[in-house]
Amino acid sequence: RGEFLVVGGDLAYPDPTEHSFEKRFFRTFEDAMAPPPSFRRTKIATNKFDIDVKGWVKKMCFNKDRLETIDSKSDDDDVHELYEGPSTFVVPGNHDWHDGLVAYSRFILCRDWLGGWLMPQQRSYFTIKLPQGWWIFGLDCALSSDIDVEQFKFFADVADTAVGPSDSVIIVNHEPHWVTDYDNGKEANELSERNIVELMENHLRGKVRARFAGDLHHYTRHVPMSRSRKTQKRRARSTSADGRRKVEEKVRHVERVEPFVEENKPDLIVSGGGGAFLHGTHTYDKNIKVGPKQMGYTRVVAYPNEMVSACLGWMNMNNFRWRGWRCDLIFAVLYLGVVSSLFPLCGIHDDHEAFNPNHNPLLLLQWVVRTIGSLMLRVMSSEDVSLFCFCGICFGALALQSPDHKMSPCLRYFVAFSHGIGHIAAAICCLLFVQCVAEWVVKNDVVKITTADSDILPESGLGATIYDEYKTHFYPVLKNFTHPDSSLELDPLQSESLFVYIMTSIIEHSSKICEYLFTHVPLLKTTLRIFDLPTVIAQNHHDTCAILCSGGMECLRSHDRVRYQSIDRGVFVPYLAAVTLYYIFLAVPLAGSIFGSWLALCLNLFHCQSDLGFSCVQIQHWKNFVKLHIRPDGELEIFAIGLEKVPTDWTKDPMWQGQGTQSKKKSDVRPSWTLQHPSKWVPRKDLKKHIPQIIDNTCIPKRIIKRSGAS
């Protein structure tokens, strides 16, 4: 277990609320390793140098040889050096700054414990001195993509007075601006981190050997591109199926990128594997330019790799419909708005039969395209409400197609326009289908309607047919079944017949109520007629078209406004309501599929919309974190640990030791960080895919000092 833990921001997602901090952040670490028994959530730590381990065995928490000097120490910093347990330091992220860092200050800076990890941090930024001349600088870039002047003064003072000439520094901040600046196409004079660059170039002067960041929810490592390449023999490490680390000595020749001796350019690592969802890696360029000097870097590791990431991007075509169900109401309103002025399309089925009498699929496609085009022209020329929604969809598609340097302005407008027109065409296509079916069921006598010259009774229809079947076959059976036997005389005072008496009374009264509702009040018949949507649509469609098309007037591609306004609301409103139900059922899934396909194409064809595209897929797998180890020779060894599949079914660990094992003094227990099984939960199923694996391993040497006269 590591001696300390660094958390890289976005502790509470998406908003820094008390619920997010307590339930999603603190609860997770407390279940992984319990805090001391004396821990109180409401406590405000006024002195973080007073380490409260009450309830734990004190001799196990501090250095035994120097334990007696704790109370008499004058230097507060040395108190933490005596503490033997793990500590944690937390860098705030952009989501933590949404409330001005109020929640972060309350829960991080004013608390002593994050689970079993001590939190000595008193500011949102920090420095940690490590063995072998290594340092960690934790920067708080807030929402300005840079450190403020106060931080700059603090780190510059540490760099000038405490960091030695041969020391090396690791910089940790929340956002990887080396990736985002290049991805956003910023020029050299527009780059972020101006104060950080000043700190690195004029105060640290080549001592920064590695930079870590998160924010992007994946793992990548960029290394400097050298002018000359050499081959190097490396050890390849693998992980066995049982999860135990197994090192295999394999010799392979790889191209190593050697750093410039005079610049000591750092490795750039993004480890945001704790994010709420996965970000793809294939949408970001492999080779980037970093800093004002535009130094070249290349990506050597990506998790998940580019091929897997692209395959995950295609999941939008199917998954968005089910993951993005909250957009269904928006799609339904916009689609209905586009076609609202086109109801009804009188004679649409006859128009298709005239154009394609042999039902040729190619002619059907040609007819659909021609009809959609003519209806679009009608919307743009004469239909105000539909035109408003038409423009809303187009402008919405353009707004979603955010500017990206990977797409030229012409290509951006073309993709956005195509996306919007696709939705509009889909809305009209769904209308064609519903209206064709409404006329087809009448023409083929699937549903019978009442016309001016027919003798069909008004009760004829699907609902009336079902009601007749009920009266003929089911009503006599139910009536006989529910009718009580009057020959039975039951004494309600007898306990053995009390239950029978009560049930008979209930059946008798229920029978009378149902008979009254079904006979005197036509409840069943009315209910069936209300839900007989095919008959309602067919009948009202015929009645509406009879008014609009009377006198032989053309009413398919245009409507006479005077006749349209003369339609009885009792006819048109039920018709529109019934058609809307079928229309939404057909249009909403199609709209979700179109939107998901647009996202998939943007991700894999244009390599843009990474944040929106992968947040819609909501992939919770491919988690990762990084472990650092300083070797005896001073090199920094980095292990990136990945978890391809996250368990979703957990159970309490049978070997969990609770708050700790009691010592001889019953009031004290062993610290949770000394337990072999401190975590409360384990996956219910022990599967191979749930075993973490090493996804990256590299060694970073300490600062290389160029000697005078060196070539």
VOKOL-534418 format. One line per 4 residues: number of its first residue (from 1); their letters; for each residue y, x, z of C-alpha. Coordinates in steps of 0.2 Angstrom, whole numbers, plus 2048, in hexadecimal, padded with zeros to 3 digits. Example, Ala and Ser with C-alpha at 12.3 -4.5 7.8 and 13.67 -1.06 7.14 Angstrom:
% residues 2
1) as) 7EA:83E:827  7FB:844:824
END
This chain:
% residues 711
1) rgef) 800:800:800  811:807:7FB  81D:80D:809  82B:802:802
5) lvvg) 82E:7F4:7F6  83C:7F2:7EA  83F:7E0:7E3  84A:7E0:7D3
9) gdla) 853:7CF:7D5  853:7BD:7D0  84B:7B9:7E1  84F:7A6:7E0
13) ypdp) 84C:79E:7CF  854:795:7C7  861:792:7D5  864:79C:7E5
17) tehs) 861:78D:7F0  859:78D:802  849:784:7FB  847:792:7EE
21) fekr) 849:7A0:7FA  83E:799:808  830:791:7FD  82F:79C:7EE
25) ffrt) 835:7AD:7F4  832:7AF:807  822:7A4:808  81A:7AF:7FB
29) feda) 81D:7BF:804  818:7B8:815  808:7B2:80E  805:7C3:807
33) mapp) 809:7CC:817  80E:7C3:827  81E:7C8:830  81F:7CC:843
37) psfr) 81B:7BD:84F  82D:7BF:855  834:7BB:844  840:7AC:843
41) rtki) 847:7A4:833  857:79F:83B  85B:7B0:843  86A:7BA:83C
45) atnk) 867:7CC:83D  877:7D4:844  870:7E5:846  863:7EA:839
49) fdid) 860:7FB:843  858:7F1:851  847:7EF:84A  83F:7E0:852
53) vkgw) 82C:7E2:852  829:7D7:861  817:7D0:861  810:7E0:857
57) vkkm) 809:7EF:860  818:7FA:861  80F:80A:861  808:806:850
61) cfnk) 819:802:849  822:812:84D  81E:825:84C  814:828:85C
65) drle) 81B:83A:85E  82D:834:85E  82B:822:865  833:826:876
69) tids) 843:82C:86D  847:81B:864  852:813:872  85C:823:874
73) ksdd) 860:827:862  871:829:85C  86E:829:849  869:817:844
77) ddvh) 862:81D:833  855:827:83C  84E:817:844  847:811:833
81) elye) 83F:822:831  835:81F:841  82F:80F:83A  81D:811:833
85) gpst) 81C:800:82A  822:7FB:818  834:7F7:814  83C:7ED:806
89) fvvp) 84C:7EE:7FC  852:7E0:7F1  85E:7E1:7E2  867:7D1:7DE
93) gnhd) 865:7C9:7CD  870:7BE:7C2  868:7AE:7C9  86B:7B4:7DB
97) whdg) 87E:7B5:7D6  87F:7A3:7D1  886:79F:7E2  890:7AE:7E4
101) lvay) 882:7B7:7EE  884:7AB:7FD  871:7A7:7FE  86C:7B9:7FB
105) srfi) 878:7BF:809  870:7B2:815  85E:7B5:811  85D:7C7:80D
109) lcrd) 86C:7D0:815  86A:7C6:825  858:7C6:828  84C:7D4:82E
113) wlgg) 83C:7D0:826  835:7CB:815  824:7C7:81A  81D:7D7:822
117) wlmp) 82A:7E2:819  839:7E8:823  849:7E4:81B  856:7F1:821
121) qqrs) 862:7EE:812  874:7E9:817  87C:7E8:806  877:7E2:7F5
125) yfti) 876:7F5:7EF  86D:803:7F7  866:815:7F6  855:81B:7FB
129) klpq) 851:82E:7FE  83F:832:7F9  834:841:7FB  835:850:7EF
133) gwwi) 847:84D:7EB  846:83C:7E4  853:82E:7E7  854:81C:7E2
137) fgld) 865:814:7DF  864:801:7E0  873:7F9:7D6  87A:7E8:7D7
141) cals) 882:7E4:7C6  886:7D2:7CB  88B:7C7:7BC  896:7D4:7B4
145) sdid) 888:7E0:7AD  88F:7EE:7B7  892:7F5:7C8  8A3:7F2:7D0
149) veqf) 8AF:7FF:7D7  8A9:7FF:7E9  897:802:7E3  89D:810:7D8
153) kffa) 8A5:819:7E6  896:817:7F1  88A:81E:7E4  896:82B:7DE
157) dvad) 898:831:7F0  885:832:7F3  882:83B:7E2  890:848:7E6
161) tavg) 88B:84B:7F8  879:847:7FB  86F:849:7EB  86A:85B:7E8
165) psds) 86C:865:7D8  85A:864:7D4  857:852:7DB  852:843:7CF
169) viiv) 858:831:7D0  850:821:7CC  85D:813:7C8  857:801:7CB
173) nhep) 862:7F2:7C5  85E:7E0:7C0  861:7DF:7AD  85B:7EC:7A0
177) hwvt) 86C:7ED:797  864:7FB:78C  859:7ED:784  865:7DE:785
181) dydn) 874:7E8:77E  86B:7EE:76F  863:7DD:76C  874:7D4:76D
185) gkea) 87A:7E1:760  888:7E8:76B  893:7F6:764  895:806:76E
189) nels) 8A6:801:774  89F:7F0:77A  890:7F6:785  88D:7F1:797
193) erni) 88B:7FD:7A6  89B:807:7A3  89C:80C:7B5  88A:80F:7B6
197) velm) 88B:81B:7A7  89A:824:7AF  88F:826:7BF  881:82D:7B5
201) enhl) 88A:839:7AA  897:840:7B6  890:83E:7C7  87D:83F:7C5
205) rgkv) 87E:84A:7B6  86C:849:7AF  864:845:7C0  85F:833:7BA
209) rarf) 84D:835:7B5  848:822:7B4  850:811:7B4  847:801:7B9
213) agdl) 84D:7EF:7B6  846:7DE:7B5  84E:7CD:7AE  843:7CE:79F
217) hhyt) 832:7C7:7A4  827:7D4:79D  823:7E7:79E  829:7F4:792
221) rhvp) 82D:807:793  839:810:787  839:823:786  846:82E:77D
225) msrs) 843:832:76B  843:845:769  847:850:75B  836:859:75B
229) rktq) 826:851:760  817:85A:768  805:855:76C  7FF:855:77E
233) krra) 7EE:853:786  7EF:844:792  7E3:83B:79E  7DF:82A:799
237) rsts) 7DC:81E:7A8  7D2:80E:7A8  7CE:800:7B4  7BC:7FB:7B7
241) adgr) 7B7:7E8:7B8  7B6:7E8:7CB  7C8:7ED:7CC  7C5:7FE:7D3
245) rkve) 7CF:80C:7CB  7C4:817:7C0  7CB:826:7B8  7C3:82C:7A8
249) ekvr) 7C7:83E:7A2  7CA:83B:790  7D3:847:785  7DE:840:777
253) hver) 7EC:846:76D  7FC:83B:76F  80E:83E:769  819:842:778
257) vepf) 82B:83F:777  833:84E:780  844:84B:788  853:855:784
261) veen) 854:863:790  867:862:791  868:84F:794  858:84B:79E
265) kpdl) 858:839:796  84F:82D:7A2  841:822:79E  846:810:79D
269) ivsg) 83A:803:7A5  83B:7F0:7A5  82F:7E8:7B2  834:7D6:7B3
273) ggga) 822:7D0:7B5  826:7C5:7C4  831:7B9:7BA  82E:7A6:7B9
277) flhg) 827:7A7:7A7  822:7B5:79B  82F:7BD:78F  828:7C3:77E
281) thty) 829:7D5:77A  828:7D4:767  839:7CC:765  842:7DC:76B
285) dkni) 843:7EC:760  838:7FA:763  845:807:760  855:805:768
289) kvgp) 866:80F:76A  86C:811:77C  87D:815:784  88D:81A:77C
293) kqmg) 885:829:774  878:81D:76C  869:828:771  859:823:769
297) ytrv) 84B:81B:773  83A:814:76E  82F:808:777  81E:810:77B
301) vayp) 816:802:786  818:7EF:785  80F:7E2:78F  80A:7D7:788
305) nemv) 809:7E1:778  812:7DB:768  803:7D3:760  7FF:7C8:76F
309) sacl) 811:7C4:772  813:7BE:760  803:7B3:762  80A:7AB:772
313) gwmn) 81A:7A7:768  811:79C:75C  80B:792:76B  81C:789:76A
317) mnnf) 816:77F:75B  809:776:766  80E:779:778  821:774:777
321) rwrg) 81C:762:775  813:761:785  81D:76E:78F  82E:767:789
325) wrcd) 82B:755:78C  83C:754:795  844:755:784  83B:745:77E
329) lifa) 849:73A:783  856:744:779  84B:744:76A  848:731:76B
333) vlyl) 85B:72E:76D  860:739:75E  852:733:753  855:721:756
337) gvvs) 868:724:753  865:72C:742  85A:71D:73C  863:70F:746
341) slfp) 86E:70A:737  860:70A:72B  855:6FC:733  84D:6F2:72A
345) lcgi) 848:6FA:71A  844:6EA:711  838:6ED:702  833:6FF:707
349) hddh) 820:6FB:704  823:6F3:6F3  82E:702:6EE  820:70E:6F2
353) eafn) 813:703:6E9  81E:703:6DA  821:716:6DA  80F:71A:6DE
357) pnhn) 803:70C:6D9  7F4:718:6D9  7F7:71F:6EA  7F8:731:6E4
361) plll) 7FC:73D:6F2  807:747:6E8  811:738:6E3  811:732:6F5
365) lqwv) 819:743:6FA  826:741:6EC  82A:730:6F1  82D:735:703
369) vrti) 838:743:6FE  842:738:6F2  844:72A:6FF  849:735:70D
373) gslm) 856:73D:702  85D:72C:6FC  85E:726:70F  867:736:714
377) lrvm) 874:733:707  876:721:70D  878:727:71F  886:734:71A
381) ssed) 88F:727:70F  88F:717:718  886:717:729  892:71C:737
385) vslf) 886:71C:746  878:725:73D  885:731:736  88B:735:748
389) cfcg) 879:739:74E  876:742:73D  884:74E:741  87F:750:753
393) icfg) 86E:756:74E  875:763:742  882:769:74E  875:76A:75C
397) alal) 86A:774:751  878:780:74D  87C:782:75F  86A:786:764
401) qspd) 86A:793:756  874:79F:760  87C:7AE:757  871:7BD:756
405) hkms) 874:7CD:74D  862:7CC:746  867:7BE:73C  876:7BE:72F
409) pclr) 882:7AF:731  87C:7A8:721  86A:7A9:727  86F:7A1:738
413) yfva) 877:792:730  869:790:724  85C:790:732  866:784:73C
417) fshg) 869:778:72E  857:778:729  852:774:73B  85F:766:73C
421) ighi) 85A:75F:72B  847:760:730  84B:755:73F  854:748:735
425) aaai) 847:748:727  83A:745:735  844:737:73C  845:72E:72B
429) ccll) 833:732:727  82D:729:737  838:71A:732  830:719:721
433) fvqc) 81F:719:729  823:70B:736  82C:700:729  81E:703:71C
437) vaew) 811:6FE:729  81B:6EE:72E  81B:6E8:71C  809:6ED:718
441) vvkn) 802:6E3:727  80A:6D4:720  806:6D7:70E  7F3:6DA:712
445) dvvk) 7F3:6CB:71F  7EF:6D6:72E  7FC:6CC:737  801:6BB:732
449) itta) 813:6B5:732  81D:6A5:730  827:6A3:720  832:695:719
453) dsdi) 824:68F:70D  815:692:718  80B:686:723  806:693:730
457) lpes) 80A:68D:741  816:697:74B  808:69B:758  7FF:6A4:74B
461) glga) 7FE:6B7:74D  7F5:6C4:756  7FA:6BE:768  7F6:6AC:763
465) tiyd) 7E5:6B1:75D  7E1:6BB:76D  7E7:6AC:777  7DB:6A0:76D
469) eykt) 7CD:6AC:770  7D1:6AB:783  7D1:698:784  7C1:696:77A
473) hfyp) 7B6:6A4:781  7BD:6AA:792  7C7:69C:79A  7B8:690:79D
477) vlkn) 7AE:69E:7A5  7BC:6A4:7B0  7C0:692:7B5  7AE:68E:7BA
481) fthp) 7AC:69E:7C3  7BC:69C:7CD  7B9:689:7D1  7B3:687:7E3
485) dssl) 7A4:67D:7E6  7AA:66D:7EF  798:669:7F6  799:677:802
489) eldp) 7A0:672:813  7A4:681:81D  7AA:682:82F  7B7:68F:831
493) lqse) 7B3:690:843  7A2:698:840  7A4:6AA:83F  796:6AC:832
497) slfv) 79F:6A0:826  7B1:6A6:829  7B1:6B4:81C  7A9:6A8:80F
501) yimt) 7B6:69A:813  7C5:6A6:812  7BF:6AD:801  7BC:69B:7FA
505) siie) 7CD:696:7FF  7D5:6A5:7F7  7CB:6A2:7E7  7D0:690:7E7
509) hssk) 7E2:693:7E9  7E2:6A1:7DC  7DA:696:7D0  7E7:688:7D2
513) icey) 7F5:695:7D0  7ED:69D:7C0  7EA:68B:7B9  7FC:686:7BC
517) lfth) 803:696:7B4  7F7:696:7A5  7F8:683:7A2  809:67C:7A7
521) vpll) 812:68D:7A5  80C:696:796  80C:6A7:79F  7FD:6AF:795
525) kttl) 803:6A8:784  815:6AF:787  80F:6C0:78D  803:6C2:77E
529) rifd) 811:6BD:772  81D:6C9:77A  811:6D8:779  80B:6D2:767
533) lptv) 816:6E0:760  80E:6E0:74E  812:6CD:74C  823:6CF:754
537) iaqn) 828:6DD:748  820:6D5:738  828:6C4:73C  839:6CA:740
541) hhdt) 839:6D7:732  835:6C9:725  843:6BE:72D  850:6CC:72C
545) cail) 84C:6D1:71B  84C:6BF:715  85F:6BF:71A  863:6D0:713
549) csgg) 85A:6CE:703  85E:6BC:6FF  865:6B8:6EE  85C:6C7:6E7
553) mecl) 868:6D4:6EE  862:6E6:6F0  85F:6EA:702  854:6F9:703
557) rshd) 861:707:701  870:6FD:707  874:6EE:712  882:6E1:710
561) rvry) 88C:6E2:720  890:6D0:720  87E:6CB:71F  879:6D8:72B
565) qsid) 885:6D1:738  87E:6BF:735  86D:6C3:73B  868:6BA:74B
569) rgvf) 867:6C5:75A  858:6BC:760  84F:6C2:750  857:6D4:74E
573) vpyl) 856:6DA:761  844:6D6:764  840:6DE:753  84A:6EE:757
577) aavt) 842:6EF:768  830:6ED:761  833:6FA:753  83B:706:75F
581) lyyi) 82B:707:76A  820:70C:75B  82E:717:754  830:721:764
585) flav) 81D:723:766  81C:72B:754  82D:734:753  82D:73D:764
589) plag) 81E:748:762  823:74C:750  834:752:757  82C:75D:764
593) sifg) 821:765:757  830:768:74C  83A:770:75A  82B:77A:760
597) swla) 828:780:74E  83A:786:74C  839:790:75C  829:798:756
601) lcln) 831:79D:746  840:7A4:74F  835:7AE:75A  829:7B5:74E
605) lfhc) 833:7B5:73D  845:7B9:743  841:7C1:754  84E:7B7:75D
609) qsdl) 84F:7A8:76A  844:7B3:775  84A:7AB:785  84A:799:77F
613) gfsc) 83A:79B:776  82F:7A2:784  837:797:791  831:788:788
617) vqiq) 81F:78F:787  820:792:79A  812:79F:79A  80F:7A4:7AC
621) hwkn) 803:7B2:7A8  805:7C5:7A4  80D:7CA:7B5  810:7DC:7B9
625) fvkl) 818:7E7:7C6  81A:7FA:7C8  814:807:7D5  81C:818:7D7
629) hirp) 814:827:7DE  81C:838:7E1  80F:846:7DE  80F:856:7E7
633) dgel) 816:85F:7D9  825:854:7D9  821:849:7CA  824:837:7CA
637) eifa) 814:82E:7C5  816:81C:7BF  808:80F:7BF  80C:7FE:7B7
641) igle) 7FF:7F1:7BD  7FD:7E1:7B3  7F4:7D0:7B6  7F0:7C8:7A6
645) kvpt) 7EB:7B7:7AD  7F2:7B0:7BD  7E6:7A6:7C8  7EC:794:7CB
649) dwtk) 7DF:78F:7D7  7E0:798:7E8  7D7:796:7F9  7D9:79E:80A
653) dpmw) 7D1:7AF:80B  7C2:7AE:817  7C6:7C0:81C  7D8:7BD:820
657) qgqg) 7DC:7C3:832  7EB:7B7:835  7FA:7BF:83E  7F0:7CE:842
661) tqsk) 7E2:7D4:84E  7E6:7D3:860  7E7:7E3:86A  7E2:7E6:87C
665) kksd) 7F3:7DE:881  7F0:7CC:87B  802:7C9:878  803:7D6:86A
669) vrps) 7F9:7D7:85A  7F7:7E4:84D  805:7E5:83F  800:7DB:830
673) wtlq) 803:7EA:825  7F5:7F3:82E  7E8:7E6:82A  7DB:7E8:81C
677) hpsk) 7DD:7D6:816  7EF:7D1:81A  7F1:7C4:80C  7ED:7B2:810
681) wvpr) 7E7:7AC:7FF  7DA:7B1:7F2  7D6:7AA:7E1  7C8:79C:7E3
685) kdlk) 7BF:7A4:7D5  7BC:7B7:7D4  7BE:7B9:7C1  7C0:7C9:7B7
689) khip) 7CF:7C3:7AF  7D8:7C2:7C0  7D6:7D4:7C3  7E6:7DF:7C2
693) qiid) 7E5:7ED:7B5  7EF:7FD:7B2  7F9:7FA:7A3  804:809:7A3
697) ntci) 803:81A:7AB  80F:829:7A9  817:837:7B2  829:83B:7B2
701) pkri) 82E:84D:7B7  83C:851:7C2  84D:856:7BB  84C:865:7AF
705) ikrs) 85A:871:7B1  85F:87B:7A2  860:88D:7A6  86E:897:79F
709) gas) 869:8A0:78F  85A:894:78C  857:88F:77A
END
